[in-house]
Amino acid sequence: MAKKKKPQTTTTPETEDDSIIGRMFWRSVAVIAAVALLGLGVYSFWPKDEKKIQEKKTATTLPQERRSTAVAAPEIPFADITSEAGLDFVHYNGQQGERLLPETMGGGAGFFDYDNDGDQDILFVNSSDWAWGNRKADNPKPTMRVYQNDGRGKFNDVTKEVGLDVTFYGMGPAFGDFDNDGWVDVFITAVGLNHLYRNDHGKFVDVTEQMGVAGVPTQWSCPAMWFDYDRDGKLDLIVGNYVSWSRETDLSLASTIVGMERSYGQPTNFDGSYMYLYHNDGDRFSEVGEKAGLHVVNPATRIPEAKALGIVLLDANHDGWPDVCVANDTVRNYLFINKKDGTFEDQAIGMGVALSRDGSATGAMGIDSANYRNDDCCGIVIGNFANEQNSLYLSDGLKPSFTDVASTTGFGPQSRLRLTFGTFFADLDMDGRLDIVCANGHLEPEIQKIYPTQQYEQPPQLFWNAGKKQVTQLVAMNGEKTREAFQKPMVGRGATYADIDGDGDLDLLLVANGGSPRLLRNDSKNENNWLRVRLNDRAKTGAIGATITIPLANGDKLVRCISPTRSYLSQTELTATFGLGNQSPKDMQIVWPNGEQQTLPIDRVNTLMIIDQPAG
């Protein structure tokens, strides 16, 4: 591999919370002084007691400033190759001046190998005009777009050829082989009826009605995920619905921001909705959400509570069965623990992921989960609204309890001013530690006129993982480290990754609402080793739900859960990527989706390993 220049040793800047804490401290001192003066004045006019009061003096000390240790921050440069790669998609949101909430929420995409040629293709989900709107007859209807990868990171538009030149108000994709034929199928969430397309050897056929997964015309579905929750070898489907929305309700709210005639409505003004869980019966799906325990109601009003925008697969209690964490907007998050009998129990409150550290619900959007500390501690990252720092929940080893460590890792304060939608863990410099990417962008185009600290277009963020022994574990990388192509502001929504050019590192795809996406090639040139692993299970489900563990010589333990669903309205590649740094890997340990275990030696690095599940 080409050698890179050694990264310069730098000292990370003071995090935002230090200055905030300092300001708040001196404000508190001023308030205390004012109260003391007032008390002194009152005392001077108050009748005096004959007894003398013994004055007690208490020594006070100023809070110590939080300082970061010096770390070697690497360069992780990205190049914008969107046009060069042949991606000419522009997201259409149907805006016509009414400021309807769905218009500002779309922008989903995903990597998938639809033609089984071994490389990652791209699907962009598009929205459409409203049924009541006006569109010029000579303007073509917006459709989804599918781009075929030539294996070297060049893409060709094959949308019409594969049968996905369809128009509806789409939100995000979910990829999974529901019929076990070895060809990945596509489910698309929408405002209105959802859609399921079966992959017939590279051609897509609409089987929504036949399979019973459309839902109802009045729903607004956002995240969706394929997984085998009952471990019967067939992929089931979970769908998160957002608020109970209609044009009439939206317009009746007369939402405004100071100085503006109308703004996008807040989710707090809408009722919640129920989630769907579709059990795969083979020839059709049965909706079993209520029976499975996913229909959560507000205890005070008894109306549906969920306002789901993000879903991720994880094993939160380490029992080998797939659990589900749901990021809910402005209401508490859910952590559905699999009870192994076809039902789930929401344990988010007891396990500590329902609310923020101060006990508040957040404007939660995107979500991901990973063992980012290289140990038994499971992490959950959630992107939140502007002026709410993003959440980072960390489990207590193998114990089923989590704590929000966003502030203590340095991640939260550095994310506070941004409005984060897409977010995920990925090792972008192959040093063996998972970093965090955030796609940011506001809802209101004129937001800066009202709040000078906010912008409609916002730069994405890359938080480099400096290691759990550092005071600031997650360091926000600047333009000198990532290059300007990464830092360019956009109205960020979806965010995902894949190795598009076969060089072993992970490239990024960021999706904009109402604009062009950004395909960012990872141009890192370091000496770190890596390993990519693709699993083929006997049931041909893409091994969704499997876990791969690679112990390293230094005692670290790299863990990956196989699932394409993460971030916001996004899907990643199924291949697992392990950065190894300069460490030697030990034997690989695989837990297949049905619970079977396998151990394999690793005799090569800097390569792709394709592993078939042994015959049972």
C-alpha positions as a printed NumPy array, in Angstrom:
array([[  0.   ,   0.   ,   0.   ],
       [  1.124,   3.569,  -0.652],
       [  2.684,   5.194,   2.364],
       [  1.206,   8.336,   3.8  ],
       [  2.88 ,  11.129,   5.62 ],
       [  2.847,  10.56 ,   9.313],
       [  0.114,  12.614,  10.949],
       [  1.224,  15.624,  12.904],
       [  0.744,  15.537,  16.653],
       [ -1.769,  18.174,  17.632],
       [ -3.546,  19.221,  20.777],
       [ -7.313,  19.153,  20.429],
       [ -9.054,  22.49 ,  21.131],
       [-11.112,  23.08 ,  24.198],
       [-14.568,  21.668,  23.658],
       [-17.609,  23.917,  23.53 ],
       [-18.898,  22.868,  26.927],
       [-15.837,  24.332,  28.676],
       [-16.693,  27.867,  27.587],
       [-20.36 ,  27.328,  28.365],
       [-19.538,  26.026,  31.855],
       [-17.253,  29.006,  32.419],
       [-19.898,  31.529,  31.41 ],
       [-22.526,  29.858,  33.535],
       [-20.17 ,  29.8  ,  36.521],
       [-19.516,  33.558,  36.444],
       [-23.189,  34.249,  35.893],
       [-23.897,  32.168,  38.979],
       [-21.285,  34.124,  40.941],
       [-22.942,  37.39 ,  39.89 ],
       [-26.373,  36.15 ,  40.951],
       [-25.049,  34.944,  44.315],
       [-23.373,  38.321,  44.893],
       [-26.572,  40.194,  44.073],
       [-28.578,  38.013,  46.45 ],
       [-25.958,  38.544,  49.153],
       [-26.111,  42.326,  48.781],
       [-29.885,  42.243,  48.919],
       [-29.755,  40.104,  52.044],
       [-27.265,  42.491,  53.637],
       [-29.55 ,  45.419,  52.95 ],
       [-32.532,  43.661,  54.472],
       [-30.456,  42.586,  57.454],
       [-29.372,  46.145,  58.195],
       [-32.986,  47.223,  58.691],
       [-34.107,  44.075,  60.513],
       [-34.455,  44.097,  64.319],
       [-31.26 ,  42.754,  65.843],
       [-31.173,  39.737,  68.127],
       [-29.087,  40.194,  71.254],
       [-27.221,  36.954,  70.627],
       [-24.164,  37.13 ,  68.456],
       [-24.158,  34.919,  65.409],
       [-20.913,  33.034,  64.81 ],
       [-19.84 ,  33.647,  61.197],
       [-18.715,  30.584,  59.277],
       [-16.423,  30.959,  56.308],
       [-16.403,  28.275,  53.642],
       [-13.514,  28.065,  51.223],
       [-14.561,  27.893,  47.566],
       [-12.581,  26.786,  44.551],
       [-13.159,  27.522,  40.896],
       [-14.026,  24.55 ,  38.685],
       [-11.07 ,  23.175,  36.818],
       [-11.065,  23.609,  33.063],
       [-11.39 ,  20.423,  31.068],
       [ -8.272,  19.844,  29.021],
       [ -7.603,  17.348,  26.286],
       [ -4.509,  15.224,  26.039],
       [ -2.328,  15.514,  22.972],
       [ -3.299,  13.005,  20.291],
       [ -2.08 ,  12.275,  16.811],
       [ -5.006,  13.402,  14.664],
       [ -4.739,  11.768,  11.233],
       [ -5.642,  13.193,   7.886],
       [ -8.787,  11.582,   6.463],
       [ -9.199,  13.421,   3.144],
       [-12.283,  13.073,   0.97 ],
       [-12.791,  14.027,  -2.673],
       [-16.194,  14.982,  -4.095],
       [-16.62 ,  12.704,  -7.117],
       [-20.402,  13.054,  -7.538],
       [-20.324,  14.374, -11.096],
       [-17.234,  12.402, -12.069],
       [-18.933,   9.19 , -10.921],
       [-22.023,   9.892, -13.048],
       [-24.546,  10.71 , -10.315],
       [-26.919,  13.391, -11.621],
       [-29.798,  12.773,  -9.205],
       [-31.496,  15.791,  -7.617],
       [-33.952,  15.2  ,  -4.796],
       [-37.426,  16.665,  -5.394],
       [-39.545,  17.523,  -2.353],
       [-42.703,  18.91 ,  -3.986],
       [-42.561,  22.323,  -2.291],
       [-45.136,  24.793,  -3.594],
       [-45.226,  27.353,  -0.797],
       [-47.519,  25.721,   1.759],
       [-44.653,  24.574,   3.985],
       [-45.982,  21.078,   4.609],
       [-43.876,  19.077,   7.054],
       [-43.037,  16.079,   4.785],
       [-41.399,  18.413,   2.281],
       [-38.446,  19.075,   4.566],
       [-37.97 ,  15.518,   5.882],
       [-37.134,  13.483,   2.759],
       [-33.801,  12.472,   1.299],
       [-33.146,   8.736,   1.611],
       [-30.736,   6.433,  -0.224],
       [-28.809,   3.208,   0.093],
       [-26.028,   0.993,  -1.224],
       [-27.007,  -2.489,  -2.416],
       [-25.82 ,  -5.078,  -4.921],
       [-28.98 ,  -5.459,  -6.977],
       [-27.307,  -7.343,  -9.866],
       [-25.149,  -9.722,  -7.779],
       [-21.91 ,  -8.695,  -9.462],
       [-20.088,  -8.085,  -6.181],
       [-19.979,  -4.279,  -6.126],
       [-22.246,  -1.68 ,  -4.556],
       [-24.947,   0.027,  -6.578],
       [-26.994,   3.027,  -5.395],
       [-30.719,   3.687,  -5.034],
       [-32.051,   7.195,  -4.371],
       [-35.605,   7.577,  -3.069],
       [-37.474,  10.546,  -4.486],
       [-40.648,  12.368,  -3.537],
       [-43.272,  13.835,  -5.885],
       [-45.791,  16.571,  -6.439],
       [-48.772,  16.673,  -4.141],
       [-52.043,  15.419,  -5.627],
       [-53.557,  18.889,  -5.151],
       [-50.535,  20.755,  -6.537],
       [-49.818,  22.181,  -9.972],
       [-47.017,  20.914, -12.186],
       [-46.261,  21.954, -15.713],
       [-47.212,  19.24 , -18.157],
       [-43.857,  19.392, -19.963],
       [-41.865,  18.727, -16.762],
       [-41.004,  15.036, -16.299],
       [-42.277,  13.361, -13.155],
       [-39.637,  12.79 , -10.492],
       [-38.839,   9.122,  -9.936],
       [-36.531,   6.991,  -7.864],
       [-33.1  ,   6.53 ,  -9.411],
       [-30.937,   3.408,  -9.553],
       [-27.257,   3.656, -10.506],
       [-25.233,   0.571, -11.455],
       [-21.603,   0.466, -10.297],
       [-18.969,  -0.658, -12.802],
       [-16.791,  -1.907,  -9.928],
       [-14.429,   1.063, -10.022],
       [-16.75 ,   3.719,  -8.626],
       [-18.329,   4.833, -11.912],
       [-22.125,   4.678, -12.1  ],
       [-24.672,   4.306, -14.883],
       [-28.367,   5.24 , -14.552],
       [-30.383,   2.022, -15.039],
       [-33.617,   3.154, -13.385],
       [-35.918,   2.495, -16.316],
       [-34.106,  -0.68 , -17.286],
       [-34.66 ,  -2.27 , -13.863],
       [-38.285,  -1.111, -13.568],
       [-38.011,   1.433, -10.76 ],
       [-38.924,   4.562, -12.74 ],
       [-41.964,   5.027, -10.508],
       [-43.399,   8.143,  -8.881],
       [-44.85 ,   8.534,  -5.385],
       [-43.999,  10.554,  -2.278],
       [-41.161,   8.336,  -1.088],
       [-39.036,   8.647,   2.041],
       [-36.464,   5.853,   2.51 ],
       [-35.426,   2.33 ,   1.4  ],
       [-34.95 ,  -0.996,   3.17 ],
       [-33.027,  -3.804,   1.452],
       [-33.501,  -7.506,   2.171],
       [-34.065, -10.815,   0.367],
       [-37.525, -11.657,   1.711],
       [-38.108, -14.656,  -0.601],
       [-34.688, -16.294,  -0.05 ],
       [-33.851, -16.524,  -3.754],
       [-30.443, -14.857,  -3.482],
       [-31.546, -11.52 ,  -5.02 ],
       [-32.003,  -8.503,  -2.741],
       [-35.482,  -6.952,  -2.733],
       [-36.479,  -3.33 ,  -2.074],
       [-39.075,  -1.862,   0.294],
       [-39.78 ,   1.886,   0.08 ],
       [-41.513,   3.905,   2.802],
       [-43.717,   6.815,   1.801],
       [-46.272,   9.44 ,   2.704],
       [-49.247,   7.275,   1.835],
       [-48.981,   3.65 ,   0.779],
       [-45.602,   1.908,   1.04 ],
       [-44.141,  -0.208,  -1.781],
       [-42.379,  -3.583,  -2.034],
       [-40.436,  -4.578,  -5.152],
       [-39.244,  -8.155,  -5.657],
       [-35.909,  -8.489,  -7.436],
       [-36.402, -10.869, -10.36 ],
       [-32.76 , -11.4  , -11.39 ],
       [-32.061,  -7.691, -11.775],
       [-35.578,  -6.556, -12.695],
       [-37.96 ,  -5.249, -10.046],
       [-41.621,  -6.237,  -9.825],
       [-44.172,  -4.484,  -7.597],
       [-45.595,  -7.117,  -5.22 ],
       [-46.906,  -4.729,  -2.564],
       [-50.559,  -5.757,  -2.705],
       [-49.75 ,  -9.436,  -3.155],
       [-47.528,  -9.478,  -0.054],
       [-49.769,  -7.279,   2.109],
       [-47.278,  -4.607,   3.211],
       [-48.768,  -1.387,   1.792],
       [-50.221,  -0.152,   5.072],
       [-52.976,   2.488,   4.838],
       [-53.247,   5.623,   2.643],
       [-53.246,   7.982,   5.652],
       [-49.89 ,   6.849,   7.101],
       [-46.5  ,   8.538,   6.908],
       [-43.794,   5.857,   7.155],
       [-40.107,   6.741,   7.494],
       [-37.622,   4.091,   8.725],
       [-37.914,   0.4  ,   7.849],
       [-35.694,  -2.62 ,   8.507],
       [-35.551,  -6.259,   7.455],
       [-34.555,  -8.754,  10.165],
       [-35.42 , -12.29 ,  11.254],
       [-36.859, -11.589,  14.698],
       [-38.097, -15.168,  15.304],
       [-35.035, -16.866,  13.725],
       [-37.108, -19.029,  11.36 ],
       [-34.866, -18.309,   8.35 ],
       [-37.204, -15.762,   6.705],
       [-36.773, -12.009,   6.882],
       [-39.516, -10.067,   8.64 ],
       [-40.094,  -6.332,   8.253],
       [-40.451,  -3.578,  10.847],
       [-41.741,  -0.171,   9.738],
       [-41.619,   3.   ,  11.79 ],
       [-44.411,   5.519,  11.238],
       [-43.869,   9.189,  11.959],
       [-46.619,  11.594,  13.05 ],
       [-50.31 ,  11.312,  12.227],
       [-50.251,  13.831,   9.385],
       [-52.625,  15.354,   6.854],
       [-52.504,  18.505,   4.802],
       [-55.595,  19.835,   6.541],
       [-54.107,  19.317,  10.003],
       [-50.794,  20.837,   8.961],
       [-52.358,  23.982,   7.499],
       [-54.677,  24.41 ,  10.477],
       [-51.736,  24.751,  12.853],
       [-50.65 ,  28.088,  11.366],
       [-47.061,  27.415,  12.436],
       [-44.882,  30.519,  12.405],
       [-41.433,  31.715,  13.356],
       [-40.958,  35.333,  14.409],
       [-40.721,  37.502,  11.284],
       [-42.098,  34.802,   8.953],
       [-45.62 ,  34.242,   7.681],
       [-45.474,  30.443,   7.944],
       [-42.951,  27.824,   8.986],
       [-42.805,  24.039,   9.024],
       [-44.937,  22.586,  11.81 ],
       [-43.353,  21.071,  14.876],
       [-43.878,  17.337,  15.505],
       [-45.173,  18.17 ,  18.971],
       [-48.293,  19.54 ,  17.269],
       [-49.173,  16.152,  15.777],
       [-50.315,  12.899,  17.349],
       [-48.032,   9.897,  17.206],
       [-48.67 ,   6.638,  15.366],
       [-48.264,   2.888,  15.71 ],
       [-45.34 ,   0.926,  14.32 ],
       [-45.834,  -2.035,  11.988],
       [-44.243,  -5.467,  12.319],
       [-44.788,  -7.725,   9.317],
       [-44.179, -11.421,   9.945],
       [-42.982, -13.324,   6.882],
       [-45.409, -16.216,   6.367],
       [-43.705, -17.319,   3.155],
       [-46.329, -16.426,   0.566],
       [-47.508, -13.275,   2.356],
       [-46.859, -11.054,   5.383],
       [-49.034, -10.741,   8.496],
       [-49.014,  -7.454,  10.431],
       [-48.455,  -8.438,  14.087],
       [-47.29 ,  -5.15 ,  15.624],
       [-49.89 ,  -5.025,  18.382],
       [-49.559,  -8.713,  19.251],
       [-45.762,  -8.368,  19.343],
       [-45.881,  -5.465,  21.808],
       [-44.916,  -2.596,  19.486],
       [-48.105,  -0.541,  19.876],
       [-47.047,   1.935,  22.544],
       [-49.584,   4.532,  23.772],
       [-49.194,   7.733,  25.726],
       [-50.18 ,   6.756,  29.277],
       [-52.024,  10.051,  29.817],
       [-53.935,  10.386,  26.535],
       [-54.021,   6.718,  25.428],
       [-53.205,   7.752,  21.855],
       [-50.292,   6.267,  19.853],
       [-46.976,   7.652,  21.045],
       [-44.325,   6.703,  18.468],
       [-42.872,   9.316,  16.118],
       [-40.237,   7.066,  14.606],
       [-37.457,   8.432,  12.392],
       [-34.662,   5.913,  13.019],
       [-34.378,   2.16 ,  13.586],
       [-31.312,   0.042,  14.305],
       [-30.666,  -3.643,  14.994],
       [-28.609,  -4.667,  18.037],
       [-28.327,  -7.258,  20.788],
       [-28.763,  -4.966,  23.773],
       [-28.881,  -7.673,  26.459],
       [-26.306, -10.033,  24.897],
       [-28.647, -13.036,  24.7  ],
       [-28.046, -13.755,  21.   ],
       [-31.491, -12.569,  19.842],
       [-32.1  ,  -9.422,  17.759],
       [-33.406,  -6.363,  19.605],
       [-34.555,  -3.066,  18.087],
       [-33.835,   0.513,  19.139],
       [-36.099,   3.264,  17.781],
       [-35.257,   6.982,  17.645],
       [-38.475,   8.954,  18.241],
       [-38.802,  12.66 ,  17.489],
       [-39.758,  14.742,  20.581],
       [-41.005,  11.699,  22.52 ],
       [-39.021,   9.044,  24.357],
       [-36.983,   6.492,  22.4  ],
       [-37.803,   2.766,  22.465],
       [-35.592,  -0.24 ,  23.097],
       [-37.598,  -3.334,  22.198],
       [-36.048,  -6.402,  23.814],
       [-36.768,  -9.673,  22.021],
       [-38.509, -12.096,  24.401],
       [-37.816, -15.057,  22.064],
       [-41.515, -15.944,  21.808],
       [-42.53 , -13.633,  18.977],
       [-42.995, -10.609,  21.233],
       [-40.963,  -7.63 ,  22.405],
       [-40.864,  -5.562,  25.563],
       [-39.904,  -1.885,  25.558],
       [-37.205,  -1.504,  28.214],
       [-35.844,   1.867,  27.101],
       [-36.642,   3.616,  30.382],
       [-35.125,   0.966,  32.615],
       [-32.085,   0.556,  30.374],
       [-31.449,   4.291,  30.137],
       [-31.932,   5.125,  26.437],
       [-35.443,   6.607,  26.51 ],
       [-34.422,  10.17 ,  27.359],
       [-31.445,  12.495,  27.413],
       [-29.068,  12.77 ,  30.327],
       [-31.243,  15.501,  31.882],
       [-34.413,  13.439,  31.52 ],
       [-35.848,  15.14 ,  28.429],
       [-37.098,  13.746,  25.133],
       [-35.062,  15.013,  22.176],
       [-35.731,  15.746,  18.528],
       [-34.233,  12.377,  17.61 ],
       [-33.666,  11.534,  13.938],
       [-30.941,   9.151,  12.765],
       [-29.496,   6.28 ,  14.81 ],
       [-26.756,   3.652,  14.797],
       [-25.303,   1.109,  17.215],
       [-21.816,  -0.387,  17.553],
       [-19.129,  -1.471,  20.017],
       [-17.126,   1.692,  19.353],
       [-14.846,   1.199,  22.421],
       [-13.584,  -2.198,  21.182],
       [-14.858,  -4.008,  24.268],
       [-18.131,  -5.474,  25.531],
       [-19.757,  -2.021,  25.857],
       [-22.472,  -1.38 ,  23.279],
       [-22.911,   2.184,  22.005],
       [-25.973,   3.889,  20.496],
       [-25.624,   7.235,  18.71 ],
       [-28.66 ,   9.409,  17.92 ],
       [-28.742,  12.644,  15.928],
       [-30.825,  15.384,  17.555],
       [-32.288,  18.8  ,  16.77 ],
       [-30.334,  22.065,  16.726],
       [-29.179,  23.274,  20.169],
       [-29.648,  19.73 ,  21.493],
       [-26.366,  17.92 ,  21.626],
       [-26.442,  14.525,  19.944],
       [-26.914,  11.501,  22.198],
       [-24.336,   8.771,  22.751],
       [-25.521,   5.969,  25.02 ],
       [-22.98 ,   3.456,  26.322],
       [-23.768,   0.178,  28.035],
       [-22.079,  -0.939,  31.23 ],
       [-20.194,  -3.836,  29.719],
       [-22.461,  -6.876,  29.541],
       [-24.995,  -5.32 ,  31.913],
       [-28.313,  -4.271,  30.334],
       [-27.986,  -0.596,  31.28 ],
       [-26.878,   2.497,  29.362],
       [-25.604,   5.981,  30.221],
       [-25.53 ,   9.019,  27.934],
       [-21.817,   9.795,  27.607],
       [-22.093,  12.4  ,  24.853],
       [-20.706,  15.147,  27.099],
       [-17.931,  13.162,  28.736],
       [-16.546,  11.89 ,  25.408],
       [-16.511,  15.375,  23.856],
       [-19.039,  14.324,  21.213],
       [-22.086,  16.151,  22.545],
       [-20.764,  19.719,  22.942],
       [-19.186,  19.658,  19.481],
       [-22.491,  18.601,  17.897],
       [-24.82 ,  20.934,  19.799],
       [-25.22 ,  23.738,  17.249],
       [-25.986,  21.382,  14.355],
       [-29.289,  19.769,  13.401],
       [-28.297,  16.165,  12.741],
       [-30.31 ,  13.724,  10.642],
       [-28.088,  10.926,   9.318],
       [-25.442,   9.481,  11.641],
       [-23.425,   6.269,  11.779],
       [-20.293,   4.555,  13.096],
       [-17.524,   3.68 ,  10.622],
       [-13.743,   3.264,  10.813],
       [-12.682,   5.764,   8.171],
       [ -8.92 ,   5.667,   8.763],
       [ -8.646,   1.928,   9.454],
       [ -6.967,   2.468,  12.827],
       [ -9.252,  -0.086,  14.5  ],
       [-11.548,   2.468,  16.164],
       [-15.023,   3.381,  14.909],
       [-15.528,   7.059,  14.111],
       [-18.88 ,   8.888,  13.847],
       [-20.257,  10.752,  10.82 ],
       [-23.144,  13.23 ,  11.086],
       [-25.16 ,  14.688,   8.179],
       [-26.535,  18.079,   9.192],
       [-29.072,  20.55 ,   7.83 ],
       [-31.934,  22.662,   9.142],
       [-35.642,  22.518,   8.309],
       [-36.19 ,  26.244,   7.67 ],
       [-34.519,  27.976,   4.689],
       [-34.678,  31.38 ,   6.439],
       [-33.579,  30.164,   9.867],
       [-30.446,  32.351,   9.939],
       [-32.559,  35.512,   9.691],
       [-34.142,  34.635,  13.027],
       [-31.3  ,  32.729,  14.737],
       [-27.871,  33.981,  13.583],
       [-26.108,  30.894,  14.983],
       [-28.132,  28.602,  12.706],
       [-27.886,  27.952,   8.966],
       [-30.162,  26.069,   6.575],
       [-27.21 ,  24.415,   4.868],
       [-24.798,  23.005,   7.43 ],
       [-21.466,  21.189,   7.044],
       [-21.384,  17.493,   7.909],
       [-19.161,  16.399,  10.771],
       [-16.606,  13.643,  11.226],
       [-15.749,  12.746,  14.812],
       [-12.473,  10.877,  14.907],
       [-12.241,   8.235,  17.641],
       [ -9.021,   8.974,  19.519],
       [ -9.498,   6.02 ,  21.864],
       [-11.219,   5.416,  25.176],
       [ -8.154,   6.425,  27.193],
       [ -8.266,   9.992,  25.863],
       [-10.055,  12.724,  27.792],
       [-11.742,  13.802,  24.566],
       [-12.422,  10.494,  22.893],
       [-14.365,  11.849,  19.91 ],
       [-12.646,  14.756,  18.182],
       [-14.405,  16.94 ,  15.586],
       [-12.178,  16.99 ,  12.499],
       [-11.636,  20.272,  10.663],
       [-11.194,  21.015,   6.973],
       [ -7.432,  20.615,   7.135],
       [ -7.937,  16.966,   8.077],
       [-10.94 ,  16.091,   5.88 ],
       [-10.49 ,  18.623,   3.028],
       [-13.055,  21.184,   1.898],
       [-15.095,  18.67 ,  -0.113],
       [-16.29 ,  17.068,   3.118],
       [-16.893,  20.346,   4.958],
       [-19.064,  21.993,   2.291],
       [-22.506,  22.894,   3.785],
       [-25.634,  21.131,   2.549],
       [-29.207,  20.414,   3.662],
       [-28.143,  16.997,   4.923],
       [-30.598,  14.168,   5.501],
       [-29.598,  10.578,   4.628],
       [-26.01 ,   9.388,   5.139],
       [-24.468,   6.032,   4.305],
       [-21.243,   4.286,   3.299],
       [-19.701,   1.52 ,   1.176],
       [-16.423,   0.664,  -0.51 ],
       [-17.432,   1.806,  -4.   ],
       [-14.067,   1.308,  -5.722],
       [-12.71 ,  -1.879,  -4.148],
       [ -9.713,  -0.299,  -2.428],
       [-10.713,  -1.476,   1.058],
       [-11.641,   1.826,   2.693],
       [-15.127,   3.262,   3.152],
       [-16.534,   5.973,   0.915],
       [-19.457,   8.196,   1.915],
       [-22.781,   9.164,   0.359],
       [-24.591,  12.182,   1.825],
       [-28.105,  13.013,   0.641],
       [-29.622,  16.508,   0.501],
       [-33.254,  17.488,   0.808],
       [-34.313,  19.32 ,  -2.345],
       [-30.832,  19.215,  -3.829],
       [-27.965,  17.122,  -5.142],
       [-26.288,  14.361,  -3.106],
       [-22.567,  14.195,  -2.464],
       [-20.467,  11.097,  -3.162],
       [-17.204,  11.422,  -1.238],
       [-14.305,   9.133,  -2.081],
       [-12.055,   8.253,   0.838],
       [ -8.524,   9.178,  -0.233],
       [ -6.728,   8.119,   2.948],
       [ -3.267,   6.717,   2.266],
       [ -2.03 ,   5.347,   5.558],
       [ -0.229,   2.156,   6.488],
       [ -3.096,   0.686,   8.51 ],
       [ -4.224,  -2.835,   7.693],
       [ -7.836,  -3.817,   7.146],
       [-10.118,  -6.77 ,   6.5  ],
       [-13.514,  -6.933,   4.804],
       [-15.879,  -9.842,   5.458],
       [-18.978, -10.885,   3.52 ],
       [-21.216, -13.597,   4.98 ],
       [-23.52 , -15.923,   3.05 ],
       [-25.964, -17.742,   5.295],
       [-27.751, -20.933,   4.273],
       [-31.137, -19.196,   4.232],
       [-29.859, -16.581,   1.76 ],
       [-30.975, -13.617,   3.862],
       [-27.685, -11.748,   3.503],
       [-26.852, -12.966,   7.029],
       [-28.753, -10.003,   8.497],
       [-28.487, -10.261,  12.277],
       [-25.168, -12.141,  12.308],
       [-22.272, -10.819,  14.393],
       [-18.566, -11.022,  13.626],
       [-15.938, -10.634,  16.348],
       [-12.197, -10.267,  15.702],
       [ -9.931, -10.129,  18.784],
       [ -6.674,  -8.208,  18.334],
       [ -3.259,  -8.848,  19.815],
       [ -3.506,  -5.715,  22.007],
       [ -6.628,  -7.027,  23.76 ],
       [ -9.163,  -5.016,  21.764],
       [-12.201,  -6.769,  20.39 ],
       [-13.69 ,  -5.624,  17.067],
       [-17.405,  -6.432,  16.718],
       [-19.734,  -5.871,  13.751],
       [-23.453,  -6.626,  13.506],
       [-24.603,  -7.358,   9.96 ],
       [-27.484,  -5.082,   9.021],
       [-27.844,  -2.506,   6.237],
       [-30.299,  -0.363,   8.229],
       [-28.747,   2.516,  10.145],
       [-28.52 ,   6.311,  10.033],
       [-31.587,   8.215,   8.679],
       [-33.635,   6.83 ,   5.759],
       [-30.46 ,   5.031,   4.678],
       [-28.999,   1.597,   3.948],
       [-25.341,   0.584,   3.992],
       [-23.546,  -2.302,   2.324],
       [-23.774,  -5.698,   4.054],
       [-20.027,  -6.342,   3.905],
       [-18.362,  -5.714,   7.296],
       [-15.193,  -3.612,   7.305],
       [-12.571,  -3.949,  10.043],
       [ -9.734,  -1.496,  10.433],
       [ -6.815,  -3.287,  12.073],
       [ -4.257,  -0.501,  12.475],
       [ -0.915,  -2.196,  13.064],
       [ -2.4  ,  -4.977,  15.201],
       [ -2.475,  -8.682,  14.388],
       [ -5.959, -10.246,  14.301],
       [ -6.708, -13.522,  16.026],
       [ -9.291, -16.092,  14.941],
       [-12.598, -14.696,  13.692],
       [-15.727, -15.66 ,  15.619],
       [-19.096, -15.668,  13.824],
       [-22.559, -15.995,  15.315],
       [-24.945, -16.686,  12.448],
       [-28.539, -15.338,  12.479],
       [-29.936, -18.696,  13.647],
       [-27.538, -18.779,  16.624],
       [-24.958, -21.199,  15.187],
       [-21.356, -20.325,  16.005],
       [-18.216, -20.682,  13.928],
       [-14.539, -19.878,  14.432],
       [-12.192, -19.274,  11.512],
       [ -8.496, -18.419,  11.246],
       [ -7.416, -15.212,   9.527],
       [ -4.393, -15.941,   7.383],
       [ -4.446, -12.762,   5.266],
       [ -5.239,  -9.077,   5.755],
       [ -5.979,  -6.241,   3.312],
       [ -8.407,  -8.494,   1.491],
       [-12.071,  -9.469,   1.214],
       [-13.092, -12.756,   2.857],
       [-16.303, -14.377,   1.606],
       [-17.583, -16.929,   4.123],
       [-20.401, -19.428,   3.572],
       [-22.292, -20.825,   6.531],
       [-21.449, -24.522,   6.969],
       [-24.116, -27.078,   6.185],
       [-26.315, -27.729,   9.193]])
